Amino acid sequence: QVQLVESGGGLVQAGGSLRLSCAASGRTFSNYRMGWFRQAPGKEREFVSSINWSGGRTLYADSVKGRFTISRDNAKNTVYLQMNSLKPEDTAVYYCAAERTYGNMGVMQSDFGSWGQGTQVTVSS
């Protein structure tokens, strides 16, 4: 399994931006589809975005479409989540996830076998 470490979270005002990074260990990062999920206090973990192994296909939850952008740099073993126009309802712990497959991007937690420990994003109103 791949080891994942998220970074880039923090406190930001509504309307601001943050960029999350997820660094993966191992030499086969390009074999993995990657995803971002989030969990707000008192709520279940939910899908945010995913990207296929090459970066050529992406998928977003309706709640973030047009505001968030997922990307990856396979040479750096890193996936990113650029978050713009942040809203208080985006406040959550954001988790990076990975699954070794060339298949579909995945939207369910069960589509991913490796998880990071999460990074807190807090958006103040």
C-alpha positions as CSV (number, residue, x, y, z in Angstrom):
1,Q,0.0,0.0,0.0
2,V,1.0,3.6,-0.5
3,Q,1.6,6.0,2.4
4,L,-0.2,9.3,2.1
5,V,0.5,12.6,3.9
6,E,-1.7,15.6,3.4
7,S,-0.7,19.2,4.0
8,G,-1.9,22.7,3.2
9,G,-4.9,23.0,5.5
10,G,-5.6,26.0,7.7
11,L,-7.9,28.8,8.6
12,V,-9.2,31.0,5.8
13,Q,-11.9,33.6,5.4
14,A,-14.9,32.9,3.2
15,G,-14.1,33.7,-0.4
16,G,-10.5,32.8,0.1
17,S,-8.4,30.0,-1.3
18,L,-6.3,27.1,-0.1
19,R,-4.3,24.4,-1.9
20,L,-4.1,21.0,-0.3
21,S,-1.3,18.6,-1.2
22,C,-1.0,14.9,-0.7
23,A,2.4,13.3,-1.0
24,A,2.6,9.6,-1.7
25,S,5.4,7.2,-1.0
26,G,6.5,4.5,-3.4
27,R,7.6,4.4,-7.0
28,T,4.3,3.4,-8.6
29,F,2.2,6.5,-7.9
30,S,1.2,6.7,-11.5
31,N,-0.6,3.4,-11.2
32,Y,-3.0,4.9,-8.6
33,R,-6.2,6.7,-8.9
34,M,-6.4,9.4,-6.3
35,G,-9.2,11.1,-4.4
36,W,-10.2,13.7,-1.9
37,F,-12.9,13.2,0.7
38,R,-13.9,15.4,3.6
39,Q,-15.7,15.0,6.9
40,A,-17.4,17.8,8.8
41,P,-18.1,17.6,12.5
42,G,-21.1,15.4,13.1
43,K,-21.3,14.4,9.5
44,E,-20.3,11.4,7.5
45,R,-17.2,11.4,5.3
46,E,-18.2,12.5,1.8
47,F,-16.6,12.5,-1.7
48,V,-15.0,15.7,-3.0
49,S,-13.1,14.9,-6.1
50,S,-11.1,12.1,-7.8
51,I,-8.6,11.9,-10.6
52,N,-7.5,8.9,-12.7
53,W,-3.9,7.6,-12.9
54,S,-2.9,9.8,-15.8
55,G,-4.6,13.0,-14.7
56,G,-6.7,13.0,-17.8
57,R,-10.0,12.5,-16.1
58,T,-11.4,14.2,-13.1
59,L,-14.7,14.1,-11.2
60,Y,-16.2,16.5,-8.6
61,A,-19.0,16.5,-6.1
62,D,-21.7,19.0,-7.2
63,S,-21.0,21.0,-4.0
64,V,-17.5,21.9,-5.1
65,K,-17.8,21.9,-8.9
66,G,-16.5,25.1,-10.4
67,R,-14.6,26.0,-7.2
68,F,-12.2,23.2,-6.6
69,T,-9.7,21.7,-9.0
70,I,-7.9,18.4,-8.6
71,S,-4.6,17.8,-10.3
72,R,-1.6,15.5,-10.0
73,D,2.1,15.5,-10.6
74,N,3.3,11.9,-11.1
75,A,6.9,13.0,-11.2
76,K,6.5,14.4,-7.7
77,N,4.2,11.6,-6.4
78,T,1.7,14.3,-5.4
79,V,-1.9,15.1,-5.9
80,Y,-3.3,18.6,-5.3
81,L,-6.7,20.1,-4.5
82,Q,-7.0,23.8,-5.3
83,M,-9.9,25.2,-3.4
84,N,-11.2,28.7,-4.4
85,S,-14.2,30.7,-3.3
86,L,-14.3,28.8,-0.1
87,K,-17.5,28.8,2.0
88,P,-18.0,28.1,5.7
89,E,-19.7,24.8,4.7
90,D,-16.4,23.7,3.2
91,T,-15.1,23.4,6.8
92,A,-14.0,19.8,7.4
93,V,-11.1,17.5,7.7
94,Y,-9.9,16.7,4.2
95,Y,-8.6,13.2,3.5
96,C,-6.5,12.0,0.6
97,A,-7.1,8.5,-0.7
98,A,-5.5,6.2,-3.2
99,E,-6.3,3.0,-5.0
100,R,-4.0,1.1,-7.4
101,T,-6.0,0.8,-10.5
102,Y,-6.2,2.1,-14.1
103,G,-10.0,1.8,-13.8
104,N,-12.7,4.4,-13.1
105,M,-12.0,7.3,-10.9
106,G,-14.1,6.2,-7.9
107,V,-16.5,8.2,-5.8
108,M,-17.1,5.9,-2.8
109,Q,-14.8,5.3,0.2
110,S,-14.7,1.6,-0.7
111,D,-13.2,2.6,-4.1
112,F,-10.0,3.5,-2.2
113,G,-7.8,1.3,-0.1
114,S,-5.2,3.8,1.3
115,W,-5.9,6.9,3.3
116,G,-4.0,9.8,4.8
117,Q,-4.6,11.1,8.3
118,G,-6.3,14.2,7.1
119,T,-5.8,18.0,7.2
120,Q,-8.1,20.5,8.8
121,V,-9.7,23.2,6.7
122,T,-11.6,25.9,8.5
123,V,-13.5,28.6,6.6
124,S,-14.7,31.6,8.7
125,S,-17.7,33.7,7.8
